[in-house]
């Protein structure tokens, strides 16, 4: 994931008229890009949660729920 992806997440959240529904929580980029449809600089939508589930969950247990 590049800084462009994080920046696009911030810009998408800032433009959301219902932003107050998301306050007080920690958000990862894979949730907002699915909701808002932005991509990373190379056109991908990196999904760490999916990567974890596929490659690391068996060894390290499932990721916890977002805060």
MMTF fields as JSON, N, C-alpha, C and O atoms, coordinates in Angstrom:
{
  "mmtfVersion": "1.0.0",
  "mmtfProducer": "UNKNOWN",
  "numBonds": 267,
  "numAtoms": 268,
  "numGroups": 67,
  "numChains": 1,
  "numModels": 1,
  "chainsPerModel": [1],
  "groupsPerChain": [67],
  "chainIdList": ["A"],
  "bondAtomList": [4, 2, 8, 6, 12, 10, 16, 14, 20, 18, 24, 22, 28, 26, 32, 30, 36, 34, 40, 38, 44, 42, 48, 46, 52, 50, 56, 54, 60, 58, 64, 62, 68, 66, 72, 70, 76, 74, 80, 78, 84, 82, 88, 86, 92, 90, 96, 94, 100, 98, 104, 102, 108, 106, 112, 110, 116, 114, 120, 118, 124, 122, 128, 126, 132, 130, 136, 134, 140, 138, 144, 142, 148, 146, 152, 150, 156, 154, 160, 158, 164, 162, 168, 166, 172, 170, 176, 174, 180, 178, 184, 182, 188, 186, 192, 190, 196, 194, 200, 198, 204, 202, 208, 206, 212, 210, 216, 214, 220, 218, 224, 222, 228, 226, 232, 230, 236, 234, 240, 238, 244, 242, 248, 246, 252, 250, 256, 254, 260, 258, 264, 262],
  "bondOrderList": [1, 1, 1, 1, 1, 1, 1, 1, 1, 1, 1, 1, 1, 1, 1, 1, 1, 1, 1, 1, 1, 1, 1, 1, 1, 1, 1, 1, 1, 1, 1, 1, 1, 1, 1, 1, 1, 1, 1, 1, 1, 1, 1, 1, 1, 1, 1, 1, 1, 1, 1, 1, 1, 1, 1, 1, 1, 1, 1, 1, 1, 1, 1, 1, 1, 1],
  "groupList": [{"groupName": "UNK", "atomNameList": ["N", "CA", "C", "O"], "elementList": ["N", "C", "C", "O"], "formalChargeList": [0, 0, 0, 0], "bondAtomList": [1, 0, 2, 1, 3, 2], "bondOrderList": [1, 1, 2], "singleLetterCode": "X", "chemCompType": "L-PEPTIDE LINKING"}],
  "groupTypeList": [0, 0, 0, 0, 0, 0, 0, 0, 0, 0, 0, 0, 0, 0, 0, 0, 0, 0, 0, 0, 0, 0, 0, 0, 0, 0, 0, 0, 0, 0, 0, 0, 0, 0, 0, 0, 0, 0, 0, 0, 0, 0, 0, 0, 0, 0, 0, 0, 0, 0, 0, 0, 0, 0, 0, 0, 0, 0, 0, 0, 0, 0, 0, 0, 0, 0, 0],
  "groupIdList": [1, 2, 3, 4, 5, 6, 7, 8, 9, 10, 11, 12, 13, 14, 15, 16, 17, 18, 19, 20, 21, 22, 23, 24, 25, 26, 27, 28, 29, 30, 31, 32, 33, 34, 35, 36, 37, 38, 39, 40, 41, 42, 43, 44, 45, 46, 47, 48, 49, 50, 51, 52, 53, 54, 55, 56, 57, 58, 59, 60, 61, 62, 63, 64, 65, 66, 67],
  "secStructList": [7, 7, 2, 2, 2, 2, 2, 2, 2, 2, 2, 2, 2, 2, 2, 7, 6, 6, 4, 4, 4, 4, 6, 6, 1, 7, 7, 7, 2, 2, 2, 2, 2, 2, 2, 2, 7, 7, 7, 7, 6, 6, 1, 7, 7, 7, 7, 2, 2, 2, 2, 2, 2, 2, 2, 6, 2, 2, 2, 2, 7, 7, 7, 7, 7, 7, 7],
  "xCoordList": [0.844, 0.0, 0.894, 1.885, 0.537, 1.318, 0.633, -0.518, 1.335, 0.711, -0.498, -1.394, -0.526, -1.667, -2.962, -4.011, -2.883, -4.075, -4.582, -5.782, -3.68, -4.08, -4.657, -5.652, -4.033, -4.528, -5.909, -6.763, -6.123, -7.444, -8.491, -9.652, -8.089, -9.013, -9.418, -10.597, -8.438, -8.716, -9.609, -10.575, -9.292, -10.099, -11.529, -12.476, -11.691, -13.035, -13.832, -15.014, -13.184, -13.87, -14.227, -15.309, -13.315, -13.567, -14.737, -15.441, -14.943, -16.031, -17.364, -18.388, -17.364, -18.58, -19.489, -19.087, -20.699, -21.595, -22.069, -22.571, -21.911, -22.317, -21.102, -21.126, -20.037, -18.785, -18.962, -18.229, -19.901, -20.077, -20.441, -20.227, -20.976, -21.299, -20.032, -20.088, -18.894, -17.641, -16.686, -15.581, -17.075, -16.175, -16.021, -16.9, -14.885, -14.627, -14.192, -14.18, -13.832, -13.396, -12.073, -11.733, -11.343, -10.143, -10.58, -11.256, -10.201, -10.581, -9.333, -8.316, -9.407, -8.341, -8.738, -9.922, -7.775, -8.094, -8.98, -9.736, -8.928, -9.714, -11.208, -11.962, -11.674, -13.102, -13.558, -14.498, -12.91, -13.314, -13.166, -14.01, -12.124, -12.041, -13.133, -13.57, -13.584, -14.717, -15.984, -16.799, -16.139, -17.326, -17.285, -18.289, -16.128, -16.032, -15.487, -15.623, -14.879, -14.43, -13.097, -12.803, -12.277, -10.98, -9.964, -10.195, -8.851, -7.789, -6.46, -6.341, -5.469, -4.103, -3.542, -4.213, -2.343, -1.737, -1.613, -1.644, -1.474, -1.326, -2.656, -2.671, -3.763, -5.079, -5.598, -6.728, -4.793, -5.226, -5.959, -5.932, -6.607, -7.25, -6.694, -7.322, -5.515, -4.889, -5.815, -6.37, -5.969, -6.881, -6.104, -6.001, -5.556, -4.746, -5.558, -5.033, -6.811, -7.641, -7.792, -7.73, -7.987, -8.09, -6.756, -6.718, -5.666, -4.334, -4.105, -3.615, -4.455, -4.294, -5.108, -4.593, -6.37, -7.25, -6.713, -6.78, -6.191, -5.718, -4.365, -4.142, -3.462, -2.079, -1.585, -0.615, -2.208, -1.639, -2.571, -2.117, -3.86, -4.834, -4.578, -4.676, -4.255, -4.04, -2.901, -2.977, -1.864, -0.702, -0.899, -0.45, -1.563, -1.623, -3.003, -3.13, -4.033, -5.418, -6.061, -5.354, -7.378, -8.072, -7.761, -7.437, -7.872, -7.779, -8.954, -10.023, -8.782, -9.898, -10.805, -10.453, -11.953, -12.86, -12.255, -11.536, -12.538, -12.059, -12.618, -13.687, -11.875, -12.325, -13.516, -14.022],
  "yCoordList": [-1.169, 0.0, 1.238, 1.301, 2.204, 3.433, 4.544, 4.396, 5.648, 6.788, 7.322, 7.928, 7.1, 7.557, 6.901, 7.543, 5.641, 4.924, 5.536, 5.76, 5.803, 6.438, 7.821, 8.201, 8.58, 9.91, 9.866, 10.701, 8.906, 8.763, 8.346, 8.745, 7.557, 7.19, 8.428, 8.631, 9.248, 10.473, 11.408, 11.957, 11.591, 12.473, 11.957, 12.743, 10.655, 10.078, 10.273, 10.616, 10.054, 10.243, 11.715, 12.03, 12.61, 14.043, 14.523, 15.461, 13.884, 14.289, 13.622, 13.952, 12.705, 11.971, 12.852, 13.263, 13.152, 13.987, 13.291, 13.947, 11.972, 11.218, 10.791, 9.751, 11.603, 11.26, 11.038, 10.246, 11.707, 11.56, 10.125, 9.733, 9.35, 7.947, 7.108, 5.996, 7.636, 6.884, 7.417, 6.895, 8.41, 8.988, 8.053, 7.247, 8.188, 7.412, 5.988, 5.169, 5.671, 4.314, 4.361, 5.359, 3.277, 3.118, 2.452, 1.423, 3.029, 2.473, 2.042, 2.735, 0.92, 0.473, 0.854, 1.042, 0.971, 1.426, 0.462, 0.9, -0.831, -1.776, -1.599, -1.94, -1.083, -0.811, 0.38, 0.26, 1.529, 2.694, 2.519, 3.012, 1.836, 1.728, 0.838, 1.03, -0.127, -0.933, -0.079, -0.205, 0.781, 1.632, 2.763, 3.041, 3.417, 4.601, 4.315, 5.153, 3.158, 2.762, 3.324, 3.251, 3.879, 4.378, 3.236, 2.152, 3.493, 2.496, 3.089, 4.294, 2.226, 2.653, 3.237, 3.202, 3.762, 4.405, 3.467, 3.914, 2.173, 1.209, 0.595, -0.326, 1.093, 0.601, -0.557, -1.001, -1.059, -2.177, -1.673, -0.486, -2.6, -2.323, -3.321, -4.344, -3.025, -3.953, -4.238, -3.32, -5.501, -5.904, -6.75, -7.967, -6.099, -6.813, -7.859, -8.925, -7.582, -8.552, -9.838, -10.931, -9.726, -10.914, -11.647, -12.877, -10.898, -11.508, -12.267, -13.396, -11.655, -12.302, -13.591, -14.639, -13.512, -14.687, -15.828, -16.99, -15.512, -16.537, -17.112, -18.315, -16.273, -16.694, -16.782, -17.493, -16.096, -15.993, -16.436, -16.714, -16.502, -16.775, -18.114, -18.204, -19.135, -20.457, -20.43, -21.078, -19.689, -19.626, -18.649, -18.913, -17.522, -16.45, -16.141, -15.236, -16.852, -16.637, -15.517, -14.746, -15.426, -14.384, -12.972, -12.765, -12.022, -10.623, -10.294, -10.884, -9.376, -8.931, -7.986, -7.516, -7.708, -6.738, -5.347, -5.041, -4.484, -3.099, -2.413, -2.765, -1.439, -0.696, 0.157, 0.847],
  "zCoordList": [0.0, 0.0, 0.0, 0.728, -0.812, -0.898, -0.099, 0.309, 0.123, 0.785, 0.007, 0.596, -1.305, -2.106, -1.632, -1.593, -1.277, -0.808, 0.497, 0.654, 1.422, 2.683, 2.437, 3.054, 1.534, 1.206, 0.578, 0.877, -0.277, -0.906, 0.124, 0.03, 1.089, 2.168, 2.961, 3.252, 3.306, 4.056, 3.246, 3.776, 1.966, 1.114, 0.981, 1.008, 0.838, 0.723, 2.002, 1.963, 3.124, 4.401, 4.617, 5.113, 4.244, 4.422, 3.569, 3.945, 2.429, 1.532, 1.873, 1.275, 2.81, 3.168, 4.024, 5.113, 3.561, 4.358, 5.642, 6.554, 5.712, 6.899, 7.726, 8.383, 7.688, 8.362, 9.866, 10.458, 10.476, 11.921, 12.313, 13.46, 11.399, 11.69, 11.856, 12.38, 11.412, 11.48, 12.553, 12.698, 13.281, 14.275, 15.473, 15.78, 16.13, 17.331, 17.069, 17.988, 15.827, 15.493, 14.747, 14.111, 14.836, 14.01, 12.718, 12.744, 11.598, 10.301, 9.544, 9.571, 8.882, 7.994, 6.573, 6.296, 5.677, 4.326, 3.569, 2.701, 3.852, 3.054, 3.234, 2.323, 4.361, 4.522, 3.699, 2.914, 3.865, 3.076, 1.568, 0.82, 1.092, -0.374, -0.925, -2.06, -0.151, -0.606, -0.644, -1.558, 0.341, 0.414, -0.613, -1.269, -0.756, -1.609, -3.006, -3.898, -3.214, -4.54, -5.006, -6.2, -4.123, -4.569, -4.635, -4.098, -5.293, -5.441, -5.01, -4.786, -4.898, -4.645, -5.948, -6.98, -5.906, -7.077, -8.273, -9.419, -8.014, -9.112, -9.55, -10.367, -9.016, -9.4, -8.573, -8.778, -7.637, -6.805, -5.563, -5.238, -4.891, -3.616, -2.597, -2.326, -2.029, -1.092, 0.092, 0.696, 0.406, 1.482, 2.478, 2.324, 3.502, 4.478, 5.23, 5.553, 5.513, 6.23, 5.416, 5.979, 4.108, 3.261, 3.2, 3.238, 3.105, 3.106, 4.41, 4.397, 5.518, 6.825, 6.88, 7.269, 6.491, 6.553, 5.692, 6.093, 4.534, 3.607, 4.006, 3.868, 4.498, 4.679, 6.116, 6.378, 7.041, 8.385, 9.511, 10.621, 9.229, 10.283, 10.981, 12.205, 10.219, 10.808, 11.827, 12.871, 11.522, 12.411, 13.562, 14.677, 13.308, 14.3, 14.861, 15.686, 14.45, 14.86, 14.032, 13.383, 14.052, 13.265, 13.776, 14.945, 12.861, 13.274, 14.156, 14.005, 15.064, 15.893, 15.135, 14.053, 15.686, 15.095, 15.174, 16.126, 14.176, 14.258, 15.511, 16.011, 15.993, 17.179, 16.878, 17.763]
}
